[in-house]
Amino acid sequence: MLHVDTKCLPALTGQIQFGRRKYLFVGIDGFSRELYAGIYPDKSQFSEADIS
């Protein structure tokens, strides 16, 4: 079983956001407890498939 979660990252304090937001993808393998994480510029199925 692989659990995948996404989170929209906020801009840092004092940082002006140019362009698009960034998204954090985190995947946890339920059997081996391995963690996979990545930051991507879009929230698409291709970005989600890339973390595993």
PDBQT receptor file of N, H, CA, C and O in Angstrom, charges set to zero:
ATOM      1  N   MET A   1       0.848  -1.171   0.000  1.00  0.00    +0.000 N 
ATOM      2  CA  MET A   1       0.000   0.000   0.000  1.00  0.00    +0.000 C 
ATOM      3  C   MET A   1       0.898   1.240   0.000  1.00  0.00    +0.000 C 
ATOM      4  O   MET A   1       1.870   1.308   0.752  1.00  0.00    +0.000 OA
ATOM      5  N   LEU A   2       0.574   2.196  -0.827  1.00  0.00    +0.000 N 
ATOM      6  H   LEU A   2      -0.216   2.140  -1.438  1.00  0.00    +0.000 HD
ATOM      7  CA  LEU A   2       1.317   3.452  -0.924  1.00  0.00    +0.000 C 
ATOM      8  C   LEU A   2       0.356   4.595  -0.646  1.00  0.00    +0.000 C 
ATOM      9  O   LEU A   2      -0.653   4.755  -1.332  1.00  0.00    +0.000 OA
ATOM     10  N   HIS A   3       0.677   5.385   0.363  1.00  0.00    +0.000 N 
ATOM     11  H   HIS A   3       1.497   5.256   0.921  1.00  0.00    +0.000 HD
ATOM     12  CA  HIS A   3      -0.143   6.546   0.706  1.00  0.00    +0.000 C 
ATOM     13  C   HIS A   3       0.534   7.795   0.149  1.00  0.00    +0.000 C 
ATOM     14  O   HIS A   3       1.702   8.057   0.438  1.00  0.00    +0.000 OA
ATOM     15  N   VAL A   4      -0.205   8.565  -0.654  1.00  0.00    +0.000 N 
ATOM     16  H   VAL A   4      -1.153   8.352  -0.889  1.00  0.00    +0.000 HD
ATOM     17  CA  VAL A   4       0.334   9.789  -1.259  1.00  0.00    +0.000 C 
ATOM     18  C   VAL A   4      -0.490  10.972  -0.794  1.00  0.00    +0.000 C 
ATOM     19  O   VAL A   4      -1.720  10.922  -0.789  1.00  0.00    +0.000 OA
ATOM     20  N   ASP A   5       0.198  12.043  -0.401  1.00  0.00    +0.000 N 
ATOM     21  H   ASP A   5       1.197  12.083  -0.405  1.00  0.00    +0.000 HD
ATOM     22  CA  ASP A   5      -0.463  13.262   0.042  1.00  0.00    +0.000 C 
ATOM     23  C   ASP A   5       0.189  14.448  -0.653  1.00  0.00    +0.000 C 
ATOM     24  O   ASP A   5       1.384  14.421  -0.946  1.00  0.00    +0.000 OA
ATOM     25  N   THR A   6      -0.593  15.486  -0.917  1.00  0.00    +0.000 N 
ATOM     26  H   THR A   6      -1.564  15.508  -0.680  1.00  0.00    +0.000 HD
ATOM     27  CA  THR A   6      -0.078  16.695  -1.560  1.00  0.00    +0.000 C 
ATOM     28  C   THR A   6      -0.400  17.904  -0.684  1.00  0.00    +0.000 C 
ATOM     29  O   THR A   6      -1.380  17.916   0.061  1.00  0.00    +0.000 OA
ATOM     30  N   LYS A   7       0.453  18.914  -0.800  1.00  0.00    +0.000 N 
ATOM     31  H   LYS A   7       1.249  18.904  -1.405  1.00  0.00    +0.000 HD
ATOM     32  CA  LYS A   7       0.249  20.151  -0.046  1.00  0.00    +0.000 C 
ATOM     33  C   LYS A   7       0.747  21.310  -0.889  1.00  0.00    +0.000 C 
ATOM     34  O   LYS A   7       1.837  21.249  -1.458  1.00  0.00    +0.000 OA
ATOM     35  N   CYS A   8      -0.045  22.359  -0.967  1.00  0.00    +0.000 N 
ATOM     36  H   CYS A   8      -0.930  22.408  -0.504  1.00  0.00    +0.000 HD
ATOM     37  CA  CYS A   8       0.356  23.578  -1.661  1.00  0.00    +0.000 C 
ATOM     38  C   CYS A   8       1.257  24.371  -0.724  1.00  0.00    +0.000 C 
ATOM     39  O   CYS A   8       0.856  24.711   0.389  1.00  0.00    +0.000 OA
ATOM     40  N   LEU A   9       2.476  24.667  -1.176  1.00  0.00    +0.000 N 
ATOM     41  H   LEU A   9       2.802  24.391  -2.080  1.00  0.00    +0.000 HD
ATOM     42  CA  LEU A   9       3.428  25.366  -0.315  1.00  0.00    +0.000 C 
ATOM     43  C   LEU A   9       3.174  26.870  -0.337  1.00  0.00    +0.000 C 
ATOM     44  O   LEU A   9       3.043  27.454  -1.413  1.00  0.00    +0.000 OA
ATOM     45  N   PRO A  10       3.103  27.504   0.823  1.00  0.00    +0.000 N 
ATOM     46  CA  PRO A  10       2.901  28.956   0.872  1.00  0.00    +0.000 C 
ATOM     47  C   PRO A  10       4.213  29.693   0.599  1.00  0.00    +0.000 C 
ATOM     48  O   PRO A  10       5.296  29.125   0.740  1.00  0.00    +0.000 OA
ATOM     49  N   ALA A  11       4.104  30.943   0.214  1.00  0.00    +0.000 N 
ATOM     50  H   ALA A  11       3.224  31.404   0.099  1.00  0.00    +0.000 HD
ATOM     51  CA  ALA A  11       5.293  31.780   0.036  1.00  0.00    +0.000 C 
ATOM     52  C   ALA A  11       5.877  32.083   1.416  1.00  0.00    +0.000 C 
ATOM     53  O   ALA A  11       5.141  32.195   2.397  1.00  0.00    +0.000 OA
ATOM     54  N   LEU A  12       7.190  32.212   1.486  1.00  0.00    +0.000 N 
ATOM     55  H   LEU A  12       7.787  32.121   0.689  1.00  0.00    +0.000 HD
ATOM     56  CA  LEU A  12       7.845  32.536   2.740  1.00  0.00    +0.000 C 
ATOM     57  C   LEU A  12       7.560  33.982   3.128  1.00  0.00    +0.000 C 
ATOM     58  O   LEU A  12       7.212  34.795   2.271  1.00  0.00    +0.000 OA
ATOM     59  N   THR A  13       7.702  34.306   4.399  1.00  0.00    +0.000 N 
ATOM     60  H   THR A  13       7.985  33.646   5.094  1.00  0.00    +0.000 HD
ATOM     61  CA  THR A  13       7.462  35.662   4.887  1.00  0.00    +0.000 C 
ATOM     62  C   THR A  13       8.422  36.634   4.200  1.00  0.00    +0.000 C 
ATOM     63  O   THR A  13       9.635  36.421   4.205  1.00  0.00    +0.000 OA
ATOM     64  N   GLY A  14       7.884  37.690   3.614  1.00  0.00    +0.000 N 
ATOM     65  H   GLY A  14       6.899  37.862   3.610  1.00  0.00    +0.000 HD
ATOM     66  CA  GLY A  14       8.688  38.688   2.928  1.00  0.00    +0.000 C 
ATOM     67  C   GLY A  14       9.049  38.320   1.504  1.00  0.00    +0.000 C 
ATOM     68  O   GLY A  14       9.706  39.102   0.817  1.00  0.00    +0.000 OA
ATOM     69  N   GLN A  15       8.640  37.156   1.047  1.00  0.00    +0.000 N 
ATOM     70  H   GLN A  15       8.106  36.521   1.605  1.00  0.00    +0.000 HD
ATOM     71  CA  GLN A  15       8.956  36.710  -0.308  1.00  0.00    +0.000 C 
ATOM     72  C   GLN A  15       7.809  37.069  -1.244  1.00  0.00    +0.000 C 
ATOM     73  O   GLN A  15       6.642  36.820  -0.939  1.00  0.00    +0.000 OA
ATOM     74  N   ILE A  16       8.151  37.649  -2.373  1.00  0.00    +0.000 N 
ATOM     75  H   ILE A  16       9.098  37.851  -2.621  1.00  0.00    +0.000 HD
ATOM     76  CA  ILE A  16       7.145  37.954  -3.391  1.00  0.00    +0.000 C 
ATOM     77  C   ILE A  16       7.047  36.757  -4.323  1.00  0.00    +0.000 C 
ATOM     78  O   ILE A  16       8.049  36.302  -4.876  1.00  0.00    +0.000 OA
ATOM     79  N   GLN A  17       5.842  36.256  -4.489  1.00  0.00    +0.000 N 
ATOM     80  H   GLN A  17       5.028  36.625  -4.039  1.00  0.00    +0.000 HD
ATOM     81  CA  GLN A  17       5.632  35.065  -5.304  1.00  0.00    +0.000 C 
ATOM     82  C   GLN A  17       5.479  35.473  -6.768  1.00  0.00    +0.000 C 
ATOM     83  O   GLN A  17       4.525  36.159  -7.134  1.00  0.00    +0.000 OA
ATOM     84  N   PHE A  18       6.418  35.048  -7.590  1.00  0.00    +0.000 N 
ATOM     85  H   PHE A  18       7.193  34.491  -7.292  1.00  0.00    +0.000 HD
ATOM     86  CA  PHE A  18       6.337  35.264  -9.026  1.00  0.00    +0.000 C 
ATOM     87  C   PHE A  18       5.970  33.951  -9.692  1.00  0.00    +0.000 C 
ATOM     88  O   PHE A  18       6.551  32.909  -9.389  1.00  0.00    +0.000 OA
ATOM     89  N   GLY A  19       5.025  34.003 -10.581  1.00  0.00    +0.000 N 
ATOM     90  H   GLY A  19       4.553  34.849 -10.827  1.00  0.00    +0.000 HD
ATOM     91  CA  GLY A  19       4.655  32.783 -11.294  1.00  0.00    +0.000 C 
ATOM     92  C   GLY A  19       3.721  31.905 -10.499  1.00  0.00    +0.000 C 
ATOM     93  O   GLY A  19       2.886  32.384  -9.732  1.00  0.00    +0.000 OA
ATOM     94  N   ARG A  20       3.874  30.616 -10.695  1.00  0.00    +0.000 N 
ATOM     95  H   ARG A  20       4.552  30.227 -11.319  1.00  0.00    +0.000 HD
ATOM     96  CA  ARG A  20       2.955  29.647 -10.119  1.00  0.00    +0.000 C 
ATOM     97  C   ARG A  20       3.413  29.164  -8.749  1.00  0.00    +0.000 C 
ATOM     98  O   ARG A  20       4.571  29.322  -8.365  1.00  0.00    +0.000 OA
ATOM     99  N   ARG A  21       2.477  28.576  -8.031  1.00  0.00    +0.000 N 
ATOM    100  H   ARG A  21       1.536  28.447  -8.343  1.00  0.00    +0.000 HD
ATOM    101  CA  ARG A  21       2.773  27.999  -6.719  1.00  0.00    +0.000 C 
ATOM    102  C   ARG A  21       3.521  26.683  -6.902  1.00  0.00    +0.000 C 
ATOM    103  O   ARG A  21       3.554  26.119  -7.996  1.00  0.00    +0.000 OA
ATOM    104  N   LYS A  22       4.117  26.205  -5.819  1.00  0.00    +0.000 N 
ATOM    105  H   LYS A  22       4.090  26.663  -4.930  1.00  0.00    +0.000 HD
ATOM    106  CA  LYS A  22       4.798  24.924  -5.824  1.00  0.00    +0.000 C 
ATOM    107  C   LYS A  22       4.043  23.968  -4.914  1.00  0.00    +0.000 C 
ATOM    108  O   LYS A  22       3.398  24.382  -3.950  1.00  0.00    +0.000 OA
ATOM    109  N   TYR A  23       4.133  22.689  -5.235  1.00  0.00    +0.000 N 
ATOM    110  H   TYR A  23       4.656  22.353  -6.018  1.00  0.00    +0.000 HD
ATOM    111  CA  TYR A  23       3.396  21.668  -4.504  1.00  0.00    +0.000 C 
ATOM    112  C   TYR A  23       4.358  20.624  -3.955  1.00  0.00    +0.000 C 
ATOM    113  O   TYR A  23       5.295  20.211  -4.638  1.00  0.00    +0.000 OA
ATOM    114  N   LEU A  24       4.119  20.199  -2.710  1.00  0.00    +0.000 N 
ATOM    115  H   LEU A  24       3.357  20.535  -2.155  1.00  0.00    +0.000 HD
ATOM    116  CA  LEU A  24       4.891  19.149  -2.070  1.00  0.00    +0.000 C 
ATOM    117  C   LEU A  24       4.110  17.847  -2.203  1.00  0.00    +0.000 C 
ATOM    118  O   LEU A  24       2.941  17.772  -1.825  1.00  0.00    +0.000 OA
ATOM    119  N   PHE A  25       4.763  16.829  -2.740  1.00  0.00    +0.000 N 
ATOM    120  H   PHE A  25       5.713  16.890  -3.047  1.00  0.00    +0.000 HD
ATOM    121  CA  PHE A  25       4.185  15.496  -2.841  1.00  0.00    +0.000 C 
ATOM    122  C   PHE A  25       4.967  14.589  -1.895  1.00  0.00    +0.000 C 
ATOM    123  O   PHE A  25       6.198  14.573  -1.921  1.00  0.00    +0.000 OA
ATOM    124  N   VAL A  26       4.249  13.833  -1.058  1.00  0.00    +0.000 N 
ATOM    125  H   VAL A  26       3.249  13.847  -1.037  1.00  0.00    +0.000 HD
ATOM    126  CA  VAL A  26       4.879  12.904  -0.128  1.00  0.00    +0.000 C 
ATOM    127  C   VAL A  26       4.205  11.550  -0.305  1.00  0.00    +0.000 C 
ATOM    128  O   VAL A  26       2.978  11.446  -0.292  1.00  0.00    +0.000 OA
ATOM    129  N   GLY A  27       5.023  10.515  -0.470  1.00  0.00    +0.000 N 
ATOM    130  H   GLY A  27       6.019  10.600  -0.481  1.00  0.00    +0.000 HD
ATOM    131  CA  GLY A  27       4.517   9.152  -0.582  1.00  0.00    +0.000 C 
ATOM    132  C   GLY A  27       5.171   8.279   0.476  1.00  0.00    +0.000 C 
ATOM    133  O   GLY A  27       6.385   8.347   0.669  1.00  0.00    +0.000 OA
ATOM    134  N   ILE A  28       4.375   7.452   1.172  1.00  0.00    +0.000 N 
ATOM    135  H   ILE A  28       3.389   7.397   1.015  1.00  0.00    +0.000 HD
ATOM    136  CA  ILE A  28       4.890   6.552   2.200  1.00  0.00    +0.000 C 
ATOM    137  C   ILE A  28       4.467   5.129   1.849  1.00  0.00    +0.000 C 
ATOM    138  O   ILE A  28       3.283   4.838   1.679  1.00  0.00    +0.000 OA
ATOM    139  N   ASP A  29       5.468   4.248   1.744  1.00  0.00    +0.000 N 
ATOM    140  H   ASP A  29       6.430   4.484   1.882  1.00  0.00    +0.000 HD
ATOM    141  CA  ASP A  29       5.205   2.841   1.485  1.00  0.00    +0.000 C 
ATOM    142  C   ASP A  29       4.780   2.185   2.795  1.00  0.00    +0.000 C 
ATOM    143  O   ASP A  29       5.509   2.244   3.785  1.00  0.00    +0.000 OA
ATOM    144  N   GLY A  30       3.614   1.567   2.805  1.00  0.00    +0.000 N 
ATOM    145  H   GLY A  30       3.022   1.519   2.001  1.00  0.00    +0.000 HD
ATOM    146  CA  GLY A  30       3.071   0.986   4.026  1.00  0.00    +0.000 C 
ATOM    147  C   GLY A  30       3.815  -0.239   4.520  1.00  0.00    +0.000 C 
ATOM    148  O   GLY A  30       3.772  -0.538   5.714  1.00  0.00    +0.000 OA
ATOM    149  N   PHE A  31       4.501  -0.961   3.633  1.00  0.00    +0.000 N 
ATOM    150  H   PHE A  31       4.536  -0.718   2.663  1.00  0.00    +0.000 HD
ATOM    151  CA  PHE A  31       5.207  -2.171   4.055  1.00  0.00    +0.000 C 
ATOM    152  C   PHE A  31       6.612  -1.861   4.570  1.00  0.00    +0.000 C 
ATOM    153  O   PHE A  31       6.972  -2.257   5.678  1.00  0.00    +0.000 OA
ATOM    154  N   SER A  32       7.400  -1.155   3.769  1.00  0.00    +0.000 N 
ATOM    155  H   SER A  32       7.108  -0.833   2.869  1.00  0.00    +0.000 HD
ATOM    156  CA  SER A  32       8.797  -0.904   4.147  1.00  0.00    +0.000 C 
ATOM    157  C   SER A  32       8.993   0.401   4.910  1.00  0.00    +0.000 C 
ATOM    158  O   SER A  32      10.083   0.653   5.423  1.00  0.00    +0.000 OA
ATOM    159  N   ARG A  33       7.962   1.231   4.995  1.00  0.00    +0.000 N 
ATOM    160  H   ARG A  33       7.076   1.027   4.578  1.00  0.00    +0.000 HD
ATOM    161  CA  ARG A  33       8.005   2.529   5.673  1.00  0.00    +0.000 C 
ATOM    162  C   ARG A  33       8.991   3.499   5.016  1.00  0.00    +0.000 C 
ATOM    163  O   ARG A  33       9.512   4.402   5.670  1.00  0.00    +0.000 OA
ATOM    164  N   GLU A  34       9.240   3.305   3.724  1.00  0.00    +0.000 N 
ATOM    165  H   GLU A  34       8.816   2.571   3.193  1.00  0.00    +0.000 HD
ATOM    166  CA  GLU A  34      10.103   4.239   2.998  1.00  0.00    +0.000 C 
ATOM    167  C   GLU A  34       9.311   5.489   2.650  1.00  0.00    +0.000 C 
ATOM    168  O   GLU A  34       8.115   5.428   2.365  1.00  0.00    +0.000 OA
ATOM    169  N   LEU A  35       9.996   6.616   2.679  1.00  0.00    +0.000 N 
ATOM    170  H   LEU A  35      10.968   6.666   2.910  1.00  0.00    +0.000 HD
ATOM    171  CA  LEU A  35       9.382   7.907   2.408  1.00  0.00    +0.000 C 
ATOM    172  C   LEU A  35       9.928   8.451   1.098  1.00  0.00    +0.000 C 
ATOM    173  O   LEU A  35      11.139   8.452   0.874  1.00  0.00    +0.000 OA
ATOM    174  N   TYR A  36       9.042   8.909   0.244  1.00  0.00    +0.000 N 
ATOM    175  H   TYR A  36       8.058   8.909   0.426  1.00  0.00    +0.000 HD
ATOM    176  CA  TYR A  36       9.410   9.550  -1.013  1.00  0.00    +0.000 C 
ATOM    177  C   TYR A  36       8.804  10.944  -1.005  1.00  0.00    +0.000 C 
ATOM    178  O   TYR A  36       7.625  11.103  -0.692  1.00  0.00    +0.000 OA
ATOM    179  N   ALA A  37       9.599  11.958  -1.345  1.00  0.00    +0.000 N 
ATOM    180  H   ALA A  37      10.557  11.828  -1.599  1.00  0.00    +0.000 HD
ATOM    181  CA  ALA A  37       9.100  13.331  -1.335  1.00  0.00    +0.000 C 
ATOM    182  C   ALA A  37       9.694  14.098  -2.498  1.00  0.00    +0.000 C 
ATOM    183  O   ALA A  37      10.807  13.821  -2.946  1.00  0.00    +0.000 OA
ATOM    184  N   GLY A  38       8.923  15.078  -2.984  1.00  0.00    +0.000 N 
ATOM    185  H   GLY A  38       8.019  15.303  -2.620  1.00  0.00    +0.000 HD
ATOM    186  CA  GLY A  38       9.402  15.924  -4.056  1.00  0.00    +0.000 C 
ATOM    187  C   GLY A  38       8.584  17.193  -4.130  1.00  0.00    +0.000 C 
ATOM    188  O   GLY A  38       7.415  17.212  -3.743  1.00  0.00    +0.000 OA
ATOM    189  N   ILE A  39       9.202  18.263  -4.630  1.00  0.00    +0.000 N 
ATOM    190  H   ILE A  39      10.151  18.248  -4.944  1.00  0.00    +0.000 HD
ATOM    191  CA  ILE A  39       8.520  19.538  -4.829  1.00  0.00    +0.000 C 
ATOM    192  C   ILE A  39       8.411  19.773  -6.323  1.00  0.00    +0.000 C 
ATOM    193  O   ILE A  39       9.409  19.728  -7.043  1.00  0.00    +0.000 OA
ATOM    194  N   TYR A  40       7.200  20.023  -6.784  1.00  0.00    +0.000 N 
ATOM    195  H   TYR A  40       6.389  20.059  -6.199  1.00  0.00    +0.000 HD
ATOM    196  CA  TYR A  40       6.928  20.171  -8.210  1.00  0.00    +0.000 C 
ATOM    197  C   TYR A  40       6.143  21.451  -8.478  1.00  0.00    +0.000 C 
ATOM    198  O   TYR A  40       5.449  21.945  -7.590  1.00  0.00    +0.000 OA
ATOM    199  N   PRO A  41       6.244  21.996  -9.697  1.00  0.00    +0.000 N 
ATOM    200  CA  PRO A  41       5.570  23.252 -10.013  1.00  0.00    +0.000 C 
ATOM    201  C   PRO A  41       4.081  23.108 -10.322  1.00  0.00    +0.000 C 
ATOM    202  O   PRO A  41       3.375  24.112 -10.419  1.00  0.00    +0.000 OA
ATOM    203  N   ASP A  42       3.596  21.884 -10.476  1.00  0.00    +0.000 N 
ATOM    204  H   ASP A  42       4.170  21.069 -10.397  1.00  0.00    +0.000 HD
ATOM    205  CA  ASP A  42       2.178  21.705 -10.784  1.00  0.00    +0.000 C 
ATOM    206  C   ASP A  42       1.621  20.512 -10.015  1.00  0.00    +0.000 C 
ATOM    207  O   ASP A  42       2.367  19.663  -9.528  1.00  0.00    +0.000 OA
ATOM    208  N   LYS A  43       0.312  20.467  -9.918  1.00  0.00    +0.000 N 
ATOM    209  H   LYS A  43      -0.294  21.156 -10.314  1.00  0.00    +0.000 HD
ATOM    210  CA  LYS A  43      -0.369  19.395  -9.201  1.00  0.00    +0.000 C 
ATOM    211  C   LYS A  43      -1.062  18.515 -10.240  1.00  0.00    +0.000 C 
ATOM    212  O   LYS A  43      -2.286  18.535 -10.375  1.00  0.00    +0.000 OA
ATOM    213  N   SER A  44      -0.263  17.749 -10.963  1.00  0.00    +0.000 N 
ATOM    214  H   SER A  44       0.731  17.733 -10.853  1.00  0.00    +0.000 HD
ATOM    215  CA  SER A  44      -0.808  16.915 -12.026  1.00  0.00    +0.000 C 
ATOM    216  C   SER A  44      -0.533  15.444 -11.735  1.00  0.00    +0.000 C 
ATOM    217  O   SER A  44       0.247  15.115 -10.842  1.00  0.00    +0.000 OA
ATOM    218  N   GLN A  45      -1.168  14.577 -12.482  1.00  0.00    +0.000 N 
ATOM    219  H   GLN A  45      -1.801  14.844 -13.208  1.00  0.00    +0.000 HD
ATOM    220  CA  GLN A  45      -0.949  13.159 -12.297  1.00  0.00    +0.000 C 
ATOM    221  C   GLN A  45       0.470  12.751 -12.693  1.00  0.00    +0.000 C 
ATOM    222  O   GLN A  45       0.982  11.749 -12.193  1.00  0.00    +0.000 OA
ATOM    223  N   PHE A  46       1.104  13.501 -13.571  1.00  0.00    +0.000 N 
ATOM    224  H   PHE A  46       0.688  14.315 -13.977  1.00  0.00    +0.000 HD
ATOM    225  CA  PHE A  46       2.468  13.192 -13.969  1.00  0.00    +0.000 C 
ATOM    226  C   PHE A  46       3.448  13.509 -12.845  1.00  0.00    +0.000 C 
ATOM    227  O   PHE A  46       4.409  12.768 -12.639  1.00  0.00    +0.000 OA
ATOM    228  N   SER A  47       3.220  14.592 -12.121  1.00  0.00    +0.000 N 
ATOM    229  H   SER A  47       2.440  15.194 -12.289  1.00  0.00    +0.000 HD
ATOM    230  CA  SER A  47       4.063  14.931 -10.967  1.00  0.00    +0.000 C 
ATOM    231  C   SER A  47       3.880  13.893  -9.857  1.00  0.00    +0.000 C 
ATOM    232  O   SER A  47       4.850  13.506  -9.205  1.00  0.00    +0.000 OA
ATOM    233  N   GLU A  48       2.659  13.449  -9.644  1.00  0.00    +0.000 N 
ATOM    234  H   GLU A  48       1.872  13.763 -10.174  1.00  0.00    +0.000 HD
ATOM    235  CA  GLU A  48       2.388  12.463  -8.607  1.00  0.00    +0.000 C 
ATOM    236  C   GLU A  48       3.012  11.123  -8.954  1.00  0.00    +0.000 C 
ATOM    237  O   GLU A  48       3.520  10.441  -8.064  1.00  0.00    +0.000 OA
ATOM    238  N   ALA A  49       2.990  10.728 -10.213  1.00  0.00    +0.000 N 
ATOM    239  H   ALA A  49       2.577  11.282 -10.936  1.00  0.00    +0.000 HD
ATOM    240  CA  ALA A  49       3.563   9.442 -10.622  1.00  0.00    +0.000 C 
ATOM    241  C   ALA A  49       5.080   9.475 -10.548  1.00  0.00    +0.000 C 
ATOM    242  O   ALA A  49       5.706   8.420 -10.448  1.00  0.00    +0.000 OA
ATOM    243  N   ASP A  50       5.690  10.652 -10.595  1.00  0.00    +0.000 N 
ATOM    244  H   ASP A  50       5.181  11.509 -10.677  1.00  0.00    +0.000 HD
ATOM    245  CA  ASP A  50       7.143  10.780 -10.596  1.00  0.00    +0.000 C 
ATOM    246  C   ASP A  50       7.760  10.520  -9.227  1.00  0.00    +0.000 C 
ATOM    247  O   ASP A  50       8.948  10.206  -9.163  1.00  0.00    +0.000 OA
ATOM    248  N   ILE A  51       7.015  10.633  -8.131  1.00  0.00    +0.000 N 
ATOM    249  H   ILE A  51       6.050  10.889  -8.183  1.00  0.00    +0.000 HD
ATOM    250  CA  ILE A  51       7.611  10.479  -6.800  1.00  0.00    +0.000 C 
ATOM    251  C   ILE A  51       7.826   9.021  -6.430  1.00  0.00    +0.000 C 
ATOM    252  O   ILE A  51       8.653   8.737  -5.563  1.00  0.00    +0.000 OA
ATOM    253  N   SER A  52       7.112   8.080  -7.054  1.00  0.00    +0.000 N 
ATOM    254  H   SER A  52       6.440   8.311  -7.757  1.00  0.00    +0.000 HD
ATOM    255  CA  SER A  52       7.247   6.690  -6.633  1.00  0.00    +0.000 C 
ATOM    256  C   SER A  52       8.228   5.913  -7.447  1.00  0.00    +0.000 C 
ATOM    257  O   SER A  52       8.437   4.726  -7.196  1.00  0.00    +0.000 OA
TER     258      SER A  52
